[in-house]
């Protein structure tokens, strides 16, 4: 995406692994200079099968994106990203600098739903002797509130269902595509992969970029309490004006430090005791047979319905020629999903174990996908349902709508005619003698160019096909 070129991550990304390394000294210096910081944290996700040895997962990585003015420079503010490895750095050595930064009146802190991160961080530090942990972040600006301000919506009146993900906010405000595939990766494993480093740095850095958009917007609209022009060099005055009008804070109460999982389990036990259906043992293993199997009156062609949590898996299944539909509505209720799966004789694929409790509405039509990444999910589904994948099937369905292609390829002349008013075919393809294919449902055009070849090679490798 072209717009993403204007929002590149700063280089290098500083990884703080000990209190004696140069990056640690650099972090302390940057914090003293910073007027704005973006904050995020990562921890190893817990599996439902693991016993809860601690009420909260220990935070293993703290991301701090610093922004500060460079003296005698006309290039604007400078940004740097620090990844503090909390498995390598003694927590006692970083506790005080982090606490001072959290509470400094001179630094605006940015976060995306950061209260949960703060709860986990506080517990992580307090269990290692850094009492009483953290209980205050001020001044603070939540990126979610910034988003609604920029969209001219009253954040106080919005419904919980209107809450956007950080990826959506970045897409709408910055024009970048922010992948969240590594969100549930193992953040306790060392060394971190390059992909994890880039992912972690991006989550903090783009908070600064969104704040820059916010700054420009309020200056243009004249919303600051103090009148600040675009060319005004008094940066402190600008920041103070923003805090006066939009500043907030995070304060942790004692009740916040009690695990919500504990409360939830108590509530669930009461619910189970009062509802016989909840007493039914739920299995996450596939029981079979699938509704498309000939033995149960099916047509022999595998068909899946992927819920909104695993839309990426639906596209991967389509890429290997498997019929994979999405819910008919954007926010379906469980009964809607089960009804669609039953009517269309599909197996519902989900990451939500709660949906398994509705299996009595559509027997043998719900499967919980265990893998986290799309490639692994695809392999899991292929192996679980014993799907037969051949190279001829690859890229044989429309990844956009799940439709099938017309049986005969189009010539370049036919493709140009079919694309009029609908799709632009690059002129550089006209003399390459390529075959074009048209979706019978949405009429999207595809051609067997370089991108197609790369996709085929990718899925040949994932599916371990011999060619």
N, C-alpha and C positions, 0 to 999 in steps of 0.2 A: 504494500500500500504506500503510495507516494508520500502521503502526509506524515507517515511514520519517520521519514528521513529527517524531519525537523525536530524530532524528539529522541535523539540517540542517547544512550546511556553514557555517562561520563567515563573516561578511561584515564588511569586504571581504577578498578574497584578495590578498595583497601580491605584486606581481610586481617582482622585483629585476632591473633592466636595466643598471645601471651602479653603480660604486662611489661616485658623487657624488649619487645619488638618495636621497630621504628614506627609501625602503623599505629601502635597504642599512643605514642607521643604525638603523632600527627592528629589522631582523633581528639585528644585533649585540647590541642591548639585550635582545631577547627571548631570545637564546641564553644571556646572562649570568643571566637569571632562571629559565630552564627547568630543570625536574627530569626531564621526559620529552620525547623528540622522536620523531616518526614519520618514517621516511626512505623515499624512493623515487627512482628516476631514469628518465629516458626518453632514447631515442636513435633515430636514423633506422634503420628495419629494412633489412637488406641483402637484395637480391634474389639468387637463385642465379645469375642471368646476369651480375651485376656482378663484375669482378675484385677480388680482395682486395688493396687497396693498404695495408691496415693489419691487424694480427692481431686487433684489437678495434674495434668501432664507437665513434666519439667520442660521449660523453654530451653532450647539448645542453640538458638541463633537469634540475635537482636540486630535488626537493620536500622541504621541511622543515616539518613540523607541530609547533609548539612548544606545550607545556603548562606552565603555571606558576601558583603560588598568588598571589592578589591580596591584598595587605596590607589589613587592616581590612575584609574583605569576607566575608559569609556565603554567597555564591553559589557557592562551590566553585572549582575550578581554571578558569582561562581558557585558551582555545585559539586559536591563530592559525596560518595557513598561509602559507608563503613559497614562491614559485616563483622559483628562481634561474636566470636565463637565462645559461647558460654560453657562449652565442654573443655575448652583449653585454657581460658583465662580464669584465674582465681576470682571468684565472685566478690570476695572482700576487697579486691583491688579496683574493681570497676563500680562497686555499689555507690560510693559517695559521688563520683562524677556524674553518674546517671541520675541519681536522686536530685542533685543540684540542677541539672539540665531540666528535669521534669518540673521543678518548682521555680525556675528562673523567670522573673517578670520580663526579662529582656529577650526571651526566645519564644516565638510562637511555635507551638507543637501541632503538627498535622497528623491525623490518623484516620483509618477507615474502620469504623466499629472497634475502636482500640480498647474499649473497656475490658473486654474478655482477655485481650493480650495482657493488659495491666494486671488483672487478677492472677493469671498464670505466672507472670513475671514476679509479682510480689511473693507468691507462694514459693517459687523456685529459689529466690534469694533468702527468704526468711528461714526456709528449711536448711540452708547452709550457713546459718549463724548471722545473717545480715538482718537483724530485727530492727524495726517491725516490717521490713519489706517496703513496698511503695503504696501510698494511699492517696496521692494527689498528683495530677498533671494539670498545670495552669501556667499561662493561658493556653487554651486548646481550641482547635477548629476541626470539626468532623467533616470529612470530605463529602459524606452523604448530604449534610446540610448545605454545603457549598454548591453541590450539584443542583439541589432544589431551588436555591437562590438564583442560580444562573438560568434555570428553566422557568423563573418567575412563578414558582409554586410556593405556597405557604407550607413549610416543613412541619409545622405544628398540626396542620389539618390533614396531612397525607395519611393514608392507610398503610398498615404494615405490608400489605401485598404490593404496594407501590415501590418498596425498597429495591434499589438497583444493586447489582454486583459491581465490584471495582472494574471488572473487564468491560461491563456495559458503560460505566461512567467514562472510562478512558476512550472507548469507541466513539461515544457521542461528543465528548468535549475536546479530545485531542486528535481524533481520527486515526487511532492506532488499534491494532488487534493485540490484546494482552492475553496470552495463553495461560490457563489455570490448571493445566494437566499435572503439574508437579506439586500442586498444593498438598496432596496427601502422600507425597513420597516420604521416605525414611530420613528425617532430618537429624537423626541421631547417628547416622553412619558417617564415618570420616575416612578419607577426605571427601568433601563435597564435590559433586560432579560440576563440570563447567556449566551445564544446563541449570543446575540448582543455583549456582552463584549468580547467573544472569537473571534467573527468575526472582530470587530474593532481592537483588539490587533494584530490579524494575519496580517491585511493589512499593518500595520506599521512594525511589527517585520520581516516579510519576505523580506522587502526591505534591511534590514541589511544582511540577509542570501545571497541574490543575490549579494550584494556588496562584500561579502567575496569570493564568487565564482569568481567575477571579479578581485579582488585583486590577488588571486592565479593564475589566468590566465595570467595577465600581467607580474607577476613575472616570471612565467615559460617561457614566450615568450621573456622576456627581453625588454619589451616595455617602461619601465619607463625611464625618462630622466636621473635619477640617478640609478646606478647599485645597486639593493637591493637584497640580497640573502634571501632564505626562512627562514634562521635562524637568520637574522639580528634583533637585539633588538631595533634599532633606528626607532621606530614607526613613530615619527614625520617626519623623512626623507622620509619614504614610503608615507605618506599622502601628503607631499609637492610635491613629484614626480608625484603622481596621479593628483593633481590639475594642475600642470604645463602642463600636456599632455591632460587631459580630462575635466578640470574644466569649468563650465558654470555659468550662473546666470539668475534669473527671475527678470525683471524690469517691473513694471506696469505703463502704460501710462494713461493719462486721458481718452483716447478713450476706454481703457480696462474696465474702471469703468462705462461705459454706457451699460445698459442692452441690450444684443443681441436679447432678446425676443421682445423688442420695435422695433428694426430695422426689425426683421423678420415679425412682424405684418404689418408694413408699406408695406413691399415687397409683402406680401400675399394679402393685399387689392388691390394693383395695379394689381397683377396677376388675382385676381378674377374679377376685372372690365374689364380686357381685354380678359377673357376667360369665355364664357357662361357656360361651363361645371362645372366650379368652383362655379357657383352660385347655383348649385343644393344643397339643404339642405342634409347634411349627418347625418344619424341616426346611433347610436351605439347599438340600440336595435335590436334583431333578428326579422326579418319580416316574414320568412317562406313562403311557405312550403320548407322542405329540399329536395334536388334533389333525395334522395333515397326513398322518400315516394311513396307508390303505387299510390296515387291519381295523381301524375305527371309522372307516368311511370317508377318509380324506382323499385328496387328489395326488398325494405323493410329493408335492412341491412345498418345501419349507417356507414358512411365513412368520415374521416376528413383528411385534409392536414394542418399540423402545420408548420408555417414559422420558420426561424432560430432563432427567438427571444424566442420561447417557445418549444424548442426541448424536454425539460424535461416533458412537458405536454404530448407529443406524447408517451413517454415511459410509463407514468402513464395510459394513455388510453389503450395501449396495455396490460398492466397488468390486466385490468378489462375486457379484451376480445374484445375491440373495435378496428376496423380497423383504424389505424392512420399512415398516410404516411408522409414522409419528402420531401422537394423540391428535384427535380431531379438534380439540380446543387447547388454548395455550396453558391454562391452569386447570386441568381436569381433576375431578373428584375420583377417589378410588373406584367407586362403582361405575363411573363412566369408562375408565380404562378397562375394567373387567368386561363390561358390556361390549366395548369395541373389539376386544380380543375374542370374545365368544362368538359374536356375529360374523367376524371375518376369519374365524378358525386360525387364530394366531397364538403364539406363545408370547406372553408379556415379559419382556426383559426389564429388570429394575435393579437399582441399588438400595431401594427402600424395603427393609425387612418387614415393615408394618403391612405392606401390601400382601405378604404371604398369608396374613390372617383372613383375607377375603377369598381364599381359594375355594371355599365352599360354594361361591357364586359361579365359578368356572373351573371345574376340576382339571388338574394337570395342565394348566395354562399360565402358570406364573413361575418364573425362575429368577432367583437373585444372583446377579453377576458379582463375583467375588473380587475380580481384578480391578485395579484402579486406572491403569493406562489403556488407551484405546487399542493399541496393538495387542496387548495381553488379553483384553476383553474379547477381541475377535478370535484369537486362538482358543480361548476358553469355550466360547459358544460353538465353534467348529468341532472341538473335541467332545464337548458334552452331548451335543445332538448328532454326532457322527455324520457331519455334513460332508458331502463329496464336492470338492472344489477343483476345477480344471482351469488351465490357462485360457481356454476359450470363453469361460464365464467372466473373466476379469474385465471390468469397465463395460459391462453389457447392460447396465441399468442407469437411469438418470439419477445422479447423486443429489440433484436439486429437489425432485418430487417423488422419486421411487418408481417413475414410469418406465416402460420398456421402450426400446428403440424400434423404428421401422425396420423391417427385415432387409431392405435393400439400401446400400449407401447412396448418398446424393453426390452428384457432380458439383464442381465449384459453381457452375452457373445455377444449378438448382438450389444450392445452399445460399447463394447471394439473394435469389428471389425469395426464398423462405425466410430470410433474416430481415427483410425490409420492414422498417418501423418497429423492429423488435430487438434486434441484436446486431452488433457491428462485427464484421469479419475483417481482421487485419489484412491490409492489402499485400503484405509481405508473404501471405500464404497462397496467393493466386497462382504462382508459377511453381509450386512445390508438388503438384500432382497428389494431393492428399485426399483421403476419403472422409466424407462428412456424414454424421449420423444425427437423426432428429428424434427427439422424444415424442412419443405419440400422445402424451398427456399434456405437458406444459410447452411443447414445441421448442425447447432449448436445443441449440445446435452444439455438437461436439465434433472435434477433428483429431485425427491420430498424429499429433505433433510431438514435440519434445516432452511437454508436460504429460501427455498420455503415456509415452514410453517410460518415463520415470515412475509414474504411478503403477504401471504393469510390473516393472522390476521390483518396486517396493513390496507389492502384494505377493509376487512370486516368492520373495524372500520370507515374508511373514508366514505364509501358508506352507512354506517348504515344498514348493512344487518342483518337479524335475522337468526341465525343458530341453 
